[in-house]
Amino acid sequence: MLVNKKKMAALIDSNAEQGQVKGRSQWQDAMRRFKGNKASLISVFVLAAMTLFAFLGPLLSPWDHETIDWELIGNAAEMGAPQFANGHFFGTDDLGRDMYSRVLQGTQISLMVGFVGTLVAVTVGVLYGAIAGYFGGAVDNVMMRFVDILMSIPYMFILIILFVMFGRSVYILFIGLGLFSWMDMARIVRGQTLTLKHKEFIEAAVMAGVSDFKIIVRHIVPNLLGIVVVYMSLMIPSLILLESFISFLGLGIQEPLTSWGALISDGASTIQYGTLWQLAFPLGFFVTGLFCFFFIGDGLRDAFDPKDR
């Protein structure tokens, strides 16, 4: 036993001298655990393939999202079914427009709403919550009461008012979603910052004369990235669901643009005429995308918080 201990100690000393003993950071450990989650890892590849297909797939079709095939207009139930011969891989809608190109464009719009909306919400929410939590006191009270007031306002009415006043467009949709989607992130970050600001490395930075802004940006925010990444993965599908619901009601994206919600709404309104493909293809993309995001979010949560595993 003594000999084995000596050999192990000698091996450790030898590796240390050669610079071969290296520790793993929290991010490296989290990524290692995430790669061990097969459902999450498969979801990443499926989502990446779907995104590439949404942006490169239109190059394979001779039809765009708004060109009408006059031979099939008004006769989708009989002649608008999916065919490779005429280039309508997913069939056509009642107006003779190619469903393949429309589904891919709807995928682009919905993913853009999710990613861009989440990026804006996370940027605003993280900075707002970190500032409120770091300074505390009266600053914290004023900033968080402002958040409470905003959260008490029915956001759906605000979105409808914005659409009525300025018209239905992607930019107005981004503005409407950005007005309210950052507040939950701000509350989460604020709570974590209240704990972090009493840590030794923050107190050391204060004693060293580092400015408050640099402490927030360089020391507090980087230590919140694990929670932020997990929340981002859950916020993206939430915004996609919200946009799809608004578009399903006919208040979202305006023609000739479309999204998953608008396509599902159109397909549901014509399914009684036997045009199942008009609902099946956008609904399939919608469900697949949401499941991928949820699996990825669950995997990230387990990776950054392994205590529950």
Secondary structure per residue as TSV (DSSP state, phi and psi in degrees):
chain	resnum	aa	ss	phi	psi
A	1	M	-	360.0	-42.7
A	2	L	H	-63.9	-38.0
A	3	V	H	-65.7	-42.2
A	4	N	H	-62.1	-41.0
A	5	K	H	-63.5	-40.3
A	6	K	H	-65.8	-40.9
A	7	K	H	-63.8	-41.6
A	8	M	H	-65.5	-41.9
A	9	A	H	-63.9	-40.4
A	10	A	H	-64.9	-39.1
A	11	L	H	-65.7	-41.5
A	12	I	H	-64.0	-43.8
A	13	D	H	-63.0	-40.4
A	14	S	H	-64.2	-44.1
A	15	N	H	-66.4	-36.5
A	16	A	H	-65.5	-39.8
A	17	E	H	-64.6	-34.1
A	18	Q	T	-85.6	0.9
A	19	G	T	73.2	25.2
A	20	Q	-	-94.5	-13.1
A	21	V	-	-89.4	110.8
A	22	K	-	-127.5	136.5
A	23	G	-	-82.9	162.2
A	24	R	-	-107.6	139.5
A	25	S	-	-79.0	171.6
A	26	Q	H	-61.0	-38.2
A	27	W	H	-67.5	-38.9
A	28	Q	H	-65.4	-41.2
A	29	D	H	-64.6	-40.8
A	30	A	H	-64.6	-42.8
A	31	M	H	-66.6	-34.6
A	32	R	H	-64.7	-42.5
A	33	R	H	-68.7	-36.4
A	34	F	H	-65.2	-40.4
A	35	K	H	-65.7	-23.0
A	36	G	T	-77.8	-11.9
A	37	N	-	-89.8	101.8
A	38	K	H	-65.0	-39.9
A	39	A	H	-62.5	-43.1
A	40	S	H	-67.8	-40.7
A	41	L	H	-66.5	-42.0
A	42	I	H	-63.9	-38.1
A	43	S	H	-63.3	-35.5
A	44	V	H	-62.2	-46.4
A	45	F	H	-67.3	-39.7
A	46	V	H	-64.9	-43.2
A	47	L	H	-66.6	-39.7
A	48	A	H	-64.2	-41.8
A	49	A	H	-64.4	-39.7
A	50	M	H	-64.8	-40.3
A	51	T	H	-65.8	-45.6
A	52	L	H	-61.6	-41.8
A	53	F	H	-64.5	-36.3
A	54	A	H	-65.3	-34.1
A	55	F	H	-95.7	-25.8
A	56	L	H	-103.1	-21.4
A	57	G	G	-59.7	-36.7
A	58	P	G	-59.1	-21.1
A	59	L	G	-68.1	-18.5
A	60	L	G	-88.1	-8.2
A	61	S	-	-107.8	140.4
A	62	P	S	-78.7	-5.8
A	63	W	-	-112.4	146.5
A	64	D	-	-99.9	-174.6
A	65	H	S	-78.7	-11.5
A	66	E	S	-124.2	-6.7
A	67	T	-	-72.5	133.8
A	68	I	B	-96.8	131.1
A	69	D	-	-89.3	100.7
A	70	W	T	-66.3	-18.6
A	71	E	T	-73.6	-21.5
A	72	L	T	-110.8	-3.8
A	73	I	T	-63.1	133.2
A	74	G	T	73.7	3.1
A	75	N	-	-131.3	34.8
A	76	A	H	-64.6	-33.6
A	77	A	H	-65.2	-28.2
A	78	E	H	-102.0	-39.0
A	79	M	H	-118.8	-8.7
A	80	G	-	-93.3	12.0
A	81	A	S	-67.2	159.0
A	82	P	-	-57.0	129.8
A	83	Q	-	-145.2	142.5
A	84	F	S	-88.0	-23.0
A	85	A	S	-64.9	-42.7
A	86	N	S	-95.1	3.0
A	87	G	S	85.4	2.2
A	88	H	-	-95.5	82.8
A	89	F	T	-64.7	-33.3
A	90	F	T	-107.2	14.0
A	91	G	-	82.0	-167.7
A	92	T	B	-128.9	165.1
A	93	D	-	-91.4	-172.3
A	94	D	T	-67.3	-19.7
A	95	L	T	-93.9	6.0
A	96	G	-	80.0	15.3
A	97	R	B	-89.8	146.4
A	98	D	B	-70.5	120.6
A	99	M	H	-71.6	-30.6
A	100	Y	H	-58.9	-51.5
A	101	S	H	-67.4	-34.7
A	102	R	H	-71.6	-38.2
A	103	V	H	-65.7	-41.4
A	104	L	H	-67.7	-38.2
A	105	Q	H	-68.4	-38.3
A	106	G	H	-62.1	-35.8
A	107	T	H	-65.2	-41.8
A	108	Q	H	-60.3	-47.1
A	109	I	H	-64.4	-46.7
A	110	S	H	-64.9	-42.8
A	111	L	H	-65.9	-37.5
A	112	M	H	-64.7	-41.1
A	113	V	H	-60.0	-44.5
A	114	G	H	-65.4	-47.7
A	115	F	H	-74.0	-48.4
A	116	V	H	-67.6	-44.1
A	117	G	H	-60.3	-41.3
A	118	T	H	-67.4	-39.8
A	119	L	H	-61.1	-44.7
A	120	V	H	-64.9	-45.5
A	121	A	H	-64.1	-40.8
A	122	V	H	-68.9	-42.6
A	123	T	H	-60.8	-49.1
A	124	V	H	-67.9	-45.8
A	125	G	H	-65.4	-40.5
A	126	V	H	-65.9	-48.0
A	127	L	H	-64.7	-43.6
A	128	Y	H	-63.9	-48.0
A	129	G	H	-67.1	-37.6
A	130	A	H	-66.3	-40.5
A	131	I	H	-65.3	-45.0
A	132	A	H	-63.1	-44.9
A	133	G	H	-70.9	-35.4
A	134	Y	H	-70.5	-46.1
A	135	F	H	-79.2	-34.3
A	136	G	-	61.5	-163.1
A	137	G	H	57.9	-136.4
A	138	A	H	-65.7	-36.9
A	139	V	H	-61.4	-45.2
A	140	D	H	-62.5	-44.4
A	141	N	H	-62.1	-45.7
A	142	V	H	-65.6	-46.1
A	143	M	H	-65.7	-41.3
A	144	M	H	-77.0	-28.3
A	145	R	H	-68.6	-32.5
A	146	F	H	-63.9	-40.2
A	147	V	H	-64.2	-41.6
A	148	D	H	-61.2	-38.7
A	149	I	H	-65.0	-45.0
A	150	L	H	-64.0	-38.2
A	151	M	H	-69.8	-21.0
A	152	S	T	-81.5	-9.7
A	153	I	S	-86.3	129.0
A	154	P	-	-65.3	107.6
A	155	Y	H	-65.8	-27.6
A	156	M	H	-64.0	-38.9
A	157	F	H	-66.0	-36.6
A	158	I	H	-65.7	-41.8
A	159	L	H	-62.3	-43.4
A	160	I	H	-63.6	-41.8
A	161	I	H	-63.1	-41.6
A	162	L	H	-62.9	-42.4
A	163	F	H	-65.0	-38.7
A	164	V	H	-68.1	-40.0
A	165	M	H	-76.4	-42.7
A	166	F	H	-113.4	0.7
A	167	G	-	87.7	160.6
A	168	R	S	-87.0	115.3
A	169	S	-	-150.0	163.6
A	170	V	H	-63.5	-38.1
A	171	Y	H	-67.1	-41.8
A	172	I	H	-65.1	-35.6
A	173	L	H	-63.8	-43.0
A	174	F	H	-61.6	-43.4
A	175	I	H	-62.6	-45.3
A	176	G	H	-63.3	-43.6
A	177	L	H	-68.6	-37.5
A	178	G	H	-68.9	-23.9
A	179	L	H	-66.5	-25.9
A	180	F	H	-125.0	-19.8
A	181	S	T	-76.7	-12.4
A	182	W	T	-86.7	-11.6
A	183	M	H	-71.8	-39.3
A	184	D	H	-63.5	-40.4
A	185	M	H	-61.9	-40.6
A	186	A	H	-61.6	-41.1
A	187	R	H	-67.8	-40.0
A	188	I	H	-65.1	-46.7
A	189	V	H	-65.8	-39.2
A	190	R	H	-59.7	-44.7
A	191	G	H	-63.0	-41.3
A	192	Q	H	-69.0	-34.7
A	193	T	H	-67.4	-36.2
A	194	L	H	-58.6	-32.3
A	195	T	H	-80.4	-41.3
A	196	L	H	-68.5	-33.7
A	197	K	T	-68.2	-12.2
A	198	H	T	-99.1	5.5
A	199	K	S	-73.7	159.9
A	200	E	H	-63.7	-38.9
A	201	F	H	-70.1	-28.1
A	202	I	H	-72.5	-44.0
A	203	E	H	-62.9	-36.4
A	204	A	H	-65.3	-39.4
A	205	A	H	-65.5	-38.2
A	206	V	H	-64.8	-44.5
A	207	M	H	-65.1	-29.0
A	208	A	T	-79.1	-4.1
A	209	G	T	86.5	16.2
A	210	V	-	-68.8	138.2
A	211	S	-	-66.6	156.5
A	212	D	H	-60.6	-40.2
A	213	F	H	-62.7	-42.9
A	214	K	H	-68.1	-35.2
A	215	I	H	-63.5	-42.9
A	216	I	I	-65.0	-46.4
A	217	V	I	-76.4	-40.6
A	218	R	I	-94.1	-23.5
A	219	H	I	-117.6	-41.6
A	220	I	I	-82.9	-53.3
A	221	V	G	-59.5	-45.7
A	222	P	G	-59.3	-29.9
A	223	N	G	-81.1	-3.3
A	224	L	G	-103.4	-1.4
A	225	L	H	-62.9	-32.5
A	226	G	H	-60.8	-48.6
A	227	I	H	-66.1	-39.6
A	228	V	H	-63.8	-42.9
A	229	V	H	-62.8	-43.5
A	230	V	H	-62.8	-44.8
A	231	Y	H	-67.7	-34.4
A	232	M	H	-60.5	-43.2
A	233	S	H	-64.6	-23.4
A	234	L	H	-92.4	-25.8
A	235	M	H	-74.6	-34.7
A	236	I	H	-57.7	-52.6
A	237	P	H	-65.3	-29.7
A	238	S	H	-63.9	-43.1
A	239	L	H	-68.8	-36.3
A	240	I	H	-64.2	-42.3
A	241	L	H	-62.6	-42.3
A	242	L	H	-64.0	-45.8
A	243	E	H	-64.3	-39.5
A	244	S	H	-65.1	-38.6
A	245	F	H	-65.2	-42.4
A	246	I	H	-64.0	-44.0
A	247	S	H	-68.3	-33.6
A	248	F	H	-62.0	-33.6
A	249	L	T	-79.2	-5.2
A	250	G	T	86.3	17.5
A	251	L	-	-112.7	3.0
A	252	G	S	-98.0	-121.2
A	253	I	S	-62.0	138.3
A	254	Q	-	-98.6	143.9
A	255	E	T	-59.4	147.8
A	256	P	T	-84.2	-0.1
A	257	L	-	-71.7	161.5
A	258	T	-	-150.9	173.5
A	259	S	-	-149.6	177.2
A	260	W	H	-58.4	-45.0
A	261	G	H	-62.9	-43.1
A	262	A	H	-65.5	-40.7
A	263	L	H	-66.6	-40.5
A	264	I	H	-64.9	-39.1
A	265	S	H	-62.1	-45.6
A	266	D	H	-63.5	-42.2
A	267	G	H	-66.7	-37.3
A	268	A	H	-68.1	-30.7
A	269	S	H	-76.5	-17.1
A	270	T	H	-116.3	5.0
A	271	I	G	-66.3	-26.5
A	272	Q	G	-67.9	-14.2
A	273	Y	G	-92.3	6.2
A	274	G	T	90.1	12.5
A	275	T	-	-96.2	64.2
A	276	L	T	-62.1	-33.1
A	277	W	H	-63.4	-26.4
A	278	Q	H	-67.7	-23.9
A	279	L	H	-99.6	-36.4
A	280	A	H	-66.2	-45.1
A	281	F	H	-67.8	-51.5
A	282	P	H	-64.4	-36.2
A	283	L	H	-66.2	-37.4
A	284	G	H	-63.1	-45.1
A	285	F	H	-63.3	-42.1
A	286	F	H	-60.8	-51.1
A	287	V	H	-66.0	-42.3
A	288	T	H	-61.9	-44.7
A	289	G	H	-62.2	-44.5
A	290	L	H	-66.2	-42.0
A	291	F	H	-61.5	-39.7
A	292	C	H	-61.4	-46.1
A	293	F	H	-63.0	-41.6
A	294	F	H	-67.3	-40.3
A	295	F	H	-65.5	-40.7
A	296	I	H	-64.6	-43.3
A	297	G	H	-61.8	-40.8
A	298	D	H	-65.7	-39.4
A	299	G	H	-66.6	-39.6
A	300	L	H	-67.1	-37.7
A	301	R	H	-62.8	-44.1
A	302	D	H	-66.7	-32.7
A	303	A	H	-71.0	-40.8
A	304	F	H	-89.7	-12.1
A	305	D	-	-134.1	73.4
A	306	P	G	-74.8	-2.2
A	307	K	G	-64.5	-29.5
A	308	D	G	-84.2	-5.6
A	309	R	-	-83.2	360.0
